[in-house]
């Protein structure tokens, strides 16, 4: 597994490394911080093949996209309800890896030790026409399991 360790959280993971960690570590959890609209219209990770379910907590809500002041508190409540503790690896995903980085840092600041950012997110980067079509990288383009809701 390859990753970098920037300050404030455990580091960056590729999509493949994130899926491998979720598969190999029975405690590891995936936290999808995109908006409800993104989950509904773009799709969601499908972890049923490894006996898991993602956690869905918006980092920011559309249309204002202001980060939720109670994000870490709400997420810790959900993690605790699932039997996680501060040593449980939490892998964060958003559309492209930006909001999830902020969310990983927020949970790390709240004392969670193993917060990782999935660097390409669910849809990956922009193409040459500056459109995000989910074909240049990310969970979907890299062939990880997902479903449309």
C-alpha positions in Angstrom: 0.0 0.0 0.0 1.3 3.4 -0.9 0.4 6.7 0.7 1.8 10.0 1.8 1.6 11.4 5.3 0.8 15.1 5.3 0.3 17.0 8.5 -3.1 16.9 10.2 -4.3 13.5 9.0 -3.0 10.0 8.2 -2.5 10.6 4.5 -3.6 10.1 0.9 -4.7 6.8 -0.6 -5.3 5.8 -4.2 -8.7 4.4 -5.0 -7.2 0.9 -5.3 -5.3 1.2 -2.0 -8.5 2.5 -0.3 -10.5 -0.5 -1.5 -7.8 -2.9 -0.5 -7.7 -1.4 3.0 -11.5 -1.6 3.3 -11.4 -5.2 2.2 -8.5 -6.3 4.3 -9.2 -4.4 7.6 -12.6 -5.4 9.0 -12.8 -2.2 11.1 -12.0 0.2 8.2 -14.9 2.4 7.1 -15.6 4.5 4.1 -17.1 8.0 4.7 -18.7 9.6 1.7 -18.9 13.3 2.3 -20.6 14.4 -0.9 -24.0 16.0 -1.0 -27.4 14.1 -1.1 -27.8 15.2 -4.7 -24.4 13.7 -5.7 -25.4 10.4 -4.0 -28.7 10.3 -5.8 -27.7 11.5 -9.2 -24.0 10.4 -9.6 -24.0 7.1 -7.7 -22.5 5.7 -4.5 -19.8 3.2 -3.7 -21.1 -0.4 -3.3 -19.3 -2.2 -0.5 -21.7 -5.1 -0.3 -19.2 -7.4 -1.9 -17.0 -7.0 1.1 -19.8 -7.0 3.7 -19.7 -3.3 4.4 -21.8 -0.2 4.0 -20.5 3.3 3.4 -21.2 6.1 5.9 -22.9 9.1 4.3 -22.4 12.4 6.0 -22.4 15.7 4.0 -19.4 17.9 4.6 -21.4 20.8 3.1 -25.0 21.0 1.8 -26.0 22.4 -1.5 -26.6 25.2 -2.5 -24.5 27.2 0.0 -21.7 24.6 0.3 -20.7 26.0 3.7 -19.0 23.2 5.8 -21.3 21.9 8.5 -20.2 23.2 11.9 -21.3 19.9 13.5 -19.7 17.6 10.9 -17.2 15.9 13.2 -19.7 15.5 16.0 -22.3 13.9 13.7 -19.7 11.6 12.1 -18.3 10.5 15.5 -21.9 9.6 16.6 -22.3 7.5 13.5 -18.9 5.9 13.8 -19.5 5.0 17.4 -22.9 3.6 16.6 -21.2 1.2 14.2 -18.7 0.1 16.8 -15.8 2.2 15.6 -13.3 3.8 17.9 -10.5 6.5 17.5 -8.1 3.8 16.1 -10.6 2.7 13.4 -9.3 3.7 9.9 -11.7 6.2 8.4 -11.3 6.7 4.6 -12.9 9.8 3.2 -14.3 10.3 -0.3 -15.9 13.2 -2.1 -16.2 14.0 -5.8 -12.6 14.8 -6.5 -10.7 14.6 -3.2 -11.0 18.2 -2.0 -13.9 18.2 0.4 -12.9 14.8 1.7 -9.4 16.1 2.5 -11.0 18.9 4.7 -13.3 16.3 6.3 -10.4 14.0 7.1 -8.5 16.8 8.7 -11.6 17.8 10.7 -12.0 14.3 12.1 -8.3 14.1 12.8 -8.5 17.4 14.7 -11.3 15.9 16.8 -8.9 13.2 17.9 -9.4 10.4 15.4 -6.0 8.9 14.5 -6.4 7.2 11.2 -8.1 9.5 8.8 -7.2 9.0 5.1 -8.2 11.0 2.0 -9.1 9.1 -1.2 -7.2 11.4 -3.5 -9.2 11.0 -6.7 -12.6 10.8 -5.1 -15.6 9.2 -6.7 -15.4 11.0 -10.1 -11.7 12.0 -10.5 -10.4 15.1 -12.2 -11.4 17.4 -15.0 -10.9 16.5 -18.6 -9.4 18.7 -21.3 -12.8 20.5 -21.7 -12.9 21.1 -18.0 -15.7 18.7 -17.5 -15.9 16.1 -14.7 -17.3 13.0 -16.4 -15.9 10.4 -14.1 -13.7 8.9 -16.8 -10.3 10.2 -16.0 -9.9 8.7 -12.5 -11.8 8.2 -9.3 -13.8 5.3 -7.8 -16.0 4.7 -10.9 -13.3 5.0 -13.6 -10.9 2.8 -11.7 -13.5 0.0 -11.7 -14.4 -0.1 -8.1 -17.9 -1.3 -7.3 -20.7 1.3 -7.3 -24.4 1.6 -7.9 -26.9 4.2 -9.0 -29.5 5.1 -6.4 
